[in-house]
Amino acid sequence: MNVIIHRGAREVGGSCIEINSSTTTPLCDFGLPLSFEFGKDMDAVLPEPLYTDITSSRKKIDAVLLSHAHLDHIGLMGKLPSHIPVYMGTATSRQVQFIDRFTAHKIGHIQIAAWRLIK
């Protein structure tokens, strides 16, 4: 298993971590850097070269796991291809839907797949 921190190791926010094994490659979070100023171009803060590799099919991402619903963890989700499922807890799912519906920041077309911890 390999863990690649694409963003978030040397700055607070903009979390994007790739976890790959021989059978699957999920991302943990796909967030906006805290330094991002709304009204600016979001494309300028995408984690590169990862984003280009995903959208050009050079890298296959099987899913995204969201840790929680702060924009520095979810803020760039709407930029990912719509076929990638996004897993999150029920509370995070409600927060993402609220952000998308009631704020100017649109998450967009993500496929929400809620999960829950098994006790």
C-alpha positions in Angstrom: 0.0 0.0 0.0 1.2 3.5 -0.9 0.0 6.8 0.7 0.7 9.9 -1.4 -0.1 13.3 0.2 -0.9 15.5 -2.8 -1.7 18.5 -0.6 -2.1 19.2 3.1 1.3 18.1 4.5 3.0 21.5 4.3 -0.1 23.7 4.6 -3.3 23.7 6.6 -6.3 22.9 4.3 -6.7 21.7 0.8 -6.4 18.1 2.0 -5.9 15.6 -0.8 -4.5 12.1 0.0 -4.2 9.2 -2.3 -4.2 5.7 -0.9 -3.4 3.0 -3.4 -3.0 -0.7 -3.2 -2.8 -3.5 -5.8 -6.6 -3.6 -6.1 -7.9 -0.1 -5.5 -7.1 3.6 -5.4 -9.3 5.9 -3.3 -8.7 9.5 -2.4 -9.3 10.9 1.0 -10.7 14.4 0.6 -10.4 16.8 -2.3 -10.4 20.2 -0.7 -9.8 23.9 -1.3 -6.7 25.4 0.2 -7.5 27.8 3.1 -5.7 30.5 1.1 -8.3 30.3 -1.7 -10.2 33.6 -2.2 -13.7 33.1 -3.5 -14.3 34.8 -6.8 -10.9 33.6 -8.0 -10.4 30.7 -10.5 -10.7 27.4 -8.8 -8.8 25.7 -11.5 -5.7 27.5 -10.3 -5.8 25.6 -7.0 -6.4 22.1 -8.3 -3.8 19.6 -7.0 -1.6 19.0 -10.1 -0.5 16.8 -11.7 -3.0 14.6 -10.0 -6.1 16.4 -11.3 -4.9 16.2 -14.9 -4.0 12.5 -14.5 -7.5 11.8 -13.3 -9.3 13.7 -16.0 -7.2 12.4 -18.8 -7.6 8.8 -17.5 -3.9 8.3 -16.8 -4.9 7.6 -13.1 -8.0 5.7 -12.1 -9.6 6.8 -8.8 -12.1 4.3 -7.5 -13.8 6.5 -4.9 -13.4 9.5 -2.6 -13.7 9.2 1.1 -14.6 12.4 2.8 -13.4 12.9 6.3 -15.8 15.8 7.1 -17.7 18.7 5.4 -15.4 21.6 5.7 -14.5 23.3 2.4 -10.8 22.6 2.9 -11.7 18.9 2.7 -14.6 18.9 0.2 -14.3 22.2 -1.7 -13.0 20.8 -5.0 -15.3 17.7 -5.2 -17.4 19.2 -8.0 -14.3 19.3 -10.2 -13.9 15.5 -10.2 -15.5 13.3 -12.9 -19.1 12.5 -12.0 -18.6 8.7 -12.2 -16.4 8.6 -9.1 -18.5 7.7 -6.0 -18.0 9.8 -2.9 -18.4 8.1 0.4 -19.2 10.0 3.6 -21.1 9.7 6.8 -24.7 10.6 7.1 -24.0 13.9 8.9 -21.4 14.9 6.4 -23.8 14.1 3.6 -26.4 16.4 5.0 -23.8 19.2 5.4 -22.6 18.7 1.8 -26.2 18.9 0.5 -26.8 22.1 2.6 -23.6 23.7 1.2 -24.7 22.9 -2.3 -28.2 24.1 -1.9 -27.9 27.2 0.3 -24.5 28.7 -0.4 -22.8 30.3 -3.4 -20.2 27.5 -3.4 -21.6 24.6 -5.4 -20.3 21.1 -4.9 -22.1 19.9 -7.9 -22.7 16.5 -9.5 -21.1 14.1 -7.0 -22.6 10.7 -6.3 -23.1 10.6 -2.6 -22.8 7.2 -1.0 -23.4 7.4 2.7 -21.7 4.9 5.0 -21.9 4.2 8.7 -19.6 2.7 11.2 -20.5 -0.9 12.3 -20.3 -1.4 16.0 
